Amino acid sequence: MPDCILRFGGNNLKKPQVIYTLVELLRKSDKKHIIVVSATREIQDILISGISTMCSASCEPAIVFSGLREEIGKIGTLFELEYLTTVSPLVEKLEILLKGIHFTGDFSLALQDQVISYGERIASALLYEILRKNAIDSRICLPEEIGLTVSEEYGNASILAGESEKLVHDGLFGPVNIVPGSYGVTSGGKIARLGQRAADYTAAALVSIFNAERLELWQIGKPFKTADDQYVPGAEYIDSLTYAEVSELSYFSGSRIHPRIVEPLIDKHIPILVYDLKNGEKILRTTINSRNVITPRVVKSVAYTDDIAILKLDGPGVGFKPGILAKVTTAFSNQHINIRSVITAQTSINIIVDKQSVQPVKQICRELKLTSVNQIGIVEHVSLIAVVGHGMQSHHGISAQLFAAVANNKINVVISGSGASDLVSYLVVDEKDKAKAIQEIHKTFFN
């Protein structure tokens, strides 16, 4: 049985010092490890864009293939890997798949999931080559080979823990086992992805299946801090977070944590330990558990995202006309469009959506021919800023402090929301005011 189950980000394959520490830790340990690996950002982007471009008659497949090989070559050169014997067969199979898409124009959700899964497979193969070069006894355990079973919801599947329990078998795993994250295999034998960058979810599910003591996250892309270092240099690490706080923070920019990471852990109250890797050691930065403790300061972090737009449905009777919001949200759900938040007034319905959904939501609303709505507008170039932490409702004055921080610095609030959750209060500001708003709010709660 594995002693340590951890998630390791594929982007670390371009960071020699991080890889050096990983090698040292594995070399010194006598534990049996499962390392769940995510894709590198560059390779995954190539695969995602490659699927759609392959369907174009004017597409040159060689351009996609050369970009992929170039990214792999960069990592190979960085670690002086002479022969990529494990990676090359994967690339050849992937090229056959992409050529098939180019010739047939078929890119069903199932085929799309199969192609994108090569991002994690390639990252795992590269890590295996690096470990082998450093004399670390390791093996690659593909989800389809070890029987990690998932639902047939392509693009957003769920891990079926009960059907995956056959994983619990000593003979399956060696000293160091590398598992590509973010996907599994359906009962029909097809690849289905768990979402974008869902290796966290894979690792958490394995922890639950094996009844491990904890899940470890090694060198995540953005550590948990009181604010983004880009806007608040010297922001502090957050020592402790709850499951709910982490789930909330996962929706904001810079987060490298998948929203479903806590899902397999909740019932068993399994903690998550977040480590930085440095100078041959792992340094504990944040502990995440199920205890909903309210700290004296209440606010744990000032978070933000630029990936939003506001759909405005205006009209003198929108607040009185029944069914408008139901029609809109049902239509959005049918088109798999995510709604971040809804703020209503008697003359306006404001719906916060992801930025990439702007054109589809406008088109849907026009086609619905909504009575009482005489104007459909989109507000772009805005940022959502939030203060996150348990105790928002039970501690008076949090919202007042939040709004005072922006008002005293003449920052205009486009829209705001608080009271719906004990975890978060937020406001939307013009994108050009984002940096100043984050800094002033952080001063209010942390200085």
N, C-alpha and C positions, 0 to 999 in steps of 0.2 A: 504494500500500500504506500502511496506517496506521502512523504512527511511535510512537504512544502509545496503549495500551489500558488503560483504568482502570475501576474500579468506583466508583460514587458513590451513596451511600445516599439513598433518597427522603425519609427523615426530615429531611435537611438542607434540604429545601424550606421548612421553617419557621424557618430560621436565616439571616437576612439577611446577617450578617457572613461566613458561610461561602460563601453564593452570591456575594457581592461579590468574594471572593477567587477563586472559580472563574472568574467573568467576567474579572477582571484577568489571570489566568494564561492563559486562552484568547486574550485580546486581544493579549498580548505574544508569544505563541508562533507560530512559523511551521510547526509540526508538524501532521500530520493525526491527529486524535484519534478514537477510538471510546470513547464514554462509556456503560457498561452501568449501567442505573438500576434500583434496587429500588423496591418500593412503599412508600408511607408506612404506618406502623403502623396509624393510625386508619382509613384507607380499606380496607386489607386486612382488618382486623377486621370492618368493616361488611359486606364482601362474604362473608366466611366465615360469619358469623352469619346474613346475609341469605338464603343458600341454604337453610338448614334452616328458618328461620322462614317462608319463602315457601311451604313445603309444608303449612303449617298453615292450615286453613280460616278460622281467626279472625285470621290475619295481615292487617295493613293495609299493602299495598305502598307506599303514599304515605309511610309513616313511614321505611321503608328508603331510599327515594329522597331524601327531604328531608335525612336524615342525611348521605348521600353528597354532595349538593349543598352542604350547609353546610360540610363539610370542604374541598371544592374552593374554595368561596367565601372561606374564611379565607386560603388561600394567594394567591388572586387579589387580595384586598384588601391583603395584606401587601406585594405587589410592584406594586400599582396597575395590574393588568392589566385594561384596560377591556373587551376583547372576547376571550373564550376560544374563538376560532374553531376551534382544533384539538381542544380538550377537549370541547366541546358535542356533536359528532357521536358521540364515544365513549360519552358518558353516555346518549345516546338509544338506541344499539344495546344497551348494557348493560341499560337499563330494559326493552327488548323481551324480552331473554333471561330476566330475572327474572320478568316477567309470565307468560312461557310456563311457567316452573317453577311459578308460583302456580296457574295454571289446570290444568296436567296432573299436578302432583305428582311429575314426573320430575326427579330430579337424579342421573343416572348419574355415574360418575367422570369420564368424558370431558366431560360438560356442566359438571361442577363445575370442572374444570381451565380450561375456556373462560371461565367467569364470573370466577374468581379472577385470571386473567391480566390482567383489566382494571385491577387495582391497579397493575401495572407500566406498562401502557399509559397510564393517566391521569397517573402521575408523570412519565413521559417527555414527554407532551404539555405538562404544566405547565412542565417545565424548558425545553422548546423555546420556549414563549411568553415565558419570562423572558429567554432568550438573544436571541430576536428583538427584544425591547424594547430590549436593550442592544447592538443592531447586530452580533451575532455570527452569522456565516453558518453555519447548522446545518441538519440534516435528521434526520427520524426514520426509522430502518431497522428495521421490524418483523421478528422472526425468521421469520415465515411468508413474508415478501416476499424476504428475502435467502437463504432456504433453509437455516436452521439445523435440521438433521434430528436427530430424537430417537427413542428406542425407544417402543413402544406400552405402556409401563408407567405408566398414568395416576396422577398424584400423586407418582411417584418415578421418572421417566424418566431415561435416560442419553443424553448427546449422542453421536451417531454421527459421529466425526471424519472417517472416510473418506468418508462420504456428504455431508459438509458442506464438502468442500474446494473446491467450486465457488464458495464465498464469496471465494476468493482471486482477485479480479478488480478491477483499478484503477477501472473505471467505476462500481462499486457505491457508492463512498464519496466524500464531499466533505470539506471542511476539518474540520468537527465533526459527528460522526455519533452519534446517540442511539439506543441499542438497549435496549428493555425486557428486563430479565433474568428468570431463573427459569422460562422456558418455551421450547419449540421446537415444531416441526411434525413429525408422523409421516409415513411414506412414503405413508400414505393421506390426508394432508392435514388431519388433526385436530390440535388444540392439545393438548399434553401437558406438564404441569409437572414440573420437576426436583426438587421439594420446596418446603417453605416457605422463603422468603427465600434462594433459591439463586442470586441474581444473581452472587455470587462465582464459582460453578461455571460460569455462562455466560461470564463474563469470562475465566476461566482457560482454558476451551476455545477461545475466540477467539484468545488468546495463542498457544496450541499450534498451532492451524490456520494462523495467519499467521507462525509461527516468529518471534514477537517476542522481543526481548531480555529483557523482564521484564513482570510484571503489577504495576500500581500500584493501591493502595487509597487513595482520598482521603477523609479525614474519616470513619472508621468510628465506629460508635456508642460502642463502648468500646475505647479504646486498650489495647495490651498493656502491662500493668504488673505489678509484683511482687505486687500485691493490689488489690482494689477500693477506690477512694478513699473510698467510703462508710464503710468500716470501718477503713481505714488511710490517713488523710489524709497526703498527701505521698509516697505510694508511688511508686517510681521506674519510669520507662519501661524496658522490656526492649529492649536494643539489638539482640540477635540471637536468633532462634529457628530450630529445624529444622522440616522438614515434619511430622515425627512429633509434635513438641511442640505445634505449632499444631493438628493434628488432635485431640490429646487435649484441649487447652484449649477447642476449639469446642463440647464437650458441656456446658460449665459455664455458669452463669447470667451474663447480661450479655454473653456473646460475640456479636458480630455477624458471625462468620465461619462460613460453611457448612462442614460436615465434609468435603465432597468437593472443596473448593477446590484441593487439591494434586494430585488424581487426574490431571488432564490434563498436569500439569507435571513429574511425577516422572521419566519416561523421558528428558526433554530437560534436566533439572536447571535449569529456568528459575526465577530468584529472584522473590520477591514483596517489593515495597517499600511500606511503610505510612507515609502522610503525614498530618499535620494541616495544615489550611488556616487561615492567620491573617494578617491585615494585608496581603493581596495577595501572600503568598508561601506556598509549600508547604514544610513542615518535616519532614525524614525522622526518624521515630521508631523504626521497627523494620525490620530486614532478615530475611527468611525464606528459607532455602535448604536444599539437600539434605545438607549436611555435618553429620554427627552428632558435633558437638564437645561434649565434656564439660567444663564450666567448673569452676574450682576450688571454687566454691560449690555446684555440682551443681543445687540447686533454683533454678528460674527464677521460679516463681510459686506463690502460695497461692490456689487457686481453690475455688469452691463452687457448689452448686446446691440449691435448695429443692424442685425439681420431682421428688421421689422419694417412694416409699413402700416398705415392706418386706413382702413376702408371706412368712409363716412357716407351714411345713408341719411340724407337730410330731407325734411318735409314737415309741414305744420301739424300733421296728424300721425306721425310714426309712433308716438307714444301711446296713442289711443287705438290704433288699428291692430286687432288681434292677428297673430300668425305670421307677421313679417319676419321676425327673428327665427322662428321655427323653419320657415321655407328656406331662408338663407343658409342656416347651419346644416340642414338636411342636404341641400345641394352641394355644399362644401364637403360634407362627409362622403357623399357619393363619388366625389372627385379626389378623395384622399388629401384634402387641403386642411392643414393644421390651423386651428384658431388658438392664438396665445391668450387673448382676453377679450371681454366684451364690456363696454361702458355705455350705458344708455341714458338718454334724457327725453323729454317730451317731444322735442323737435329734431333729435338726432340719435342715430345708433352708430357707435364707433366700435369697429372690430379690428383688433390687432392681429395681423397675419405675418407669416414669413415673407421676406422681401421678394423671393423668387415666385411668390404666388400672386403678385400684383396683377398681371395681365389676365390670368384665369379668373380671378375673383371679379374683376370688372366685367368680363364677358358673361359670367354666370348671372350676375345681378341684372345686367341688361336683358338677358334672355328670360328671366323670371317675370319681367314686367310688373314690378312691385307697385301696387296702388299706394297712394299717400307718400311715396318717395318721389320727389321732384328733382333731386340732384344726387348723383353718385360721384363721389370724389375720392382721390387717393392722396394721402400725405406721406411723402417719402423724405429721405434725408433727415431722419430722426433717430434717436437712440433711446433705448429703454434702460433706465438705471434703477437698481433695487437695493434695499438693505435687507439682509437675510439673517434670521435667527429666531429661535423659539421665544415667545413672550411678547409679541407685538401687540396683542389685544389686552393682556393682563398688566402691562406697564404703560401707564398714561404718559403721553408726551412724546412718544417715538415719532409719530407722524408730524407733530408740531415741530420737532427738531429738524426733521427731514425737510419740511417746507421752508422753515426759517433759514436753513443753510443756503438754499437756492435763492430765496427772496432777498436776503440781505446782500447777495452778490449780483443782484439784477439779472438773474437767469430766468427766462420765461419758461413756464411749464405748459406744454401742449396738452397733456392729459395726465391724469393720476388715478391711482387705485390703491386702496388699503381697507382693511377690515374684513375682507373675504377670507383671509388666512391668518393664523397666528404666527406664520413663518416669514411673511414677506410684505413689505410695502414698497410701492414702485411709483415712478413718474417717467413721463416721456418728455424729452427736451430736444431742441434743435441740435442736429449733429455737431455743429460748430461750437456748441456750449458744453459738449460732453466732458471734455477733459477738466474744465474748470468745475463743473458740477461734481464730478467724482472726487476731486481734490477737496472741495469745500465740505462735502458730506462726510468724507473720511476724517477731516479735522474735527468736525462736530462730534463724531461718535468715538474717535480713538485718541484724540489728543487731550 
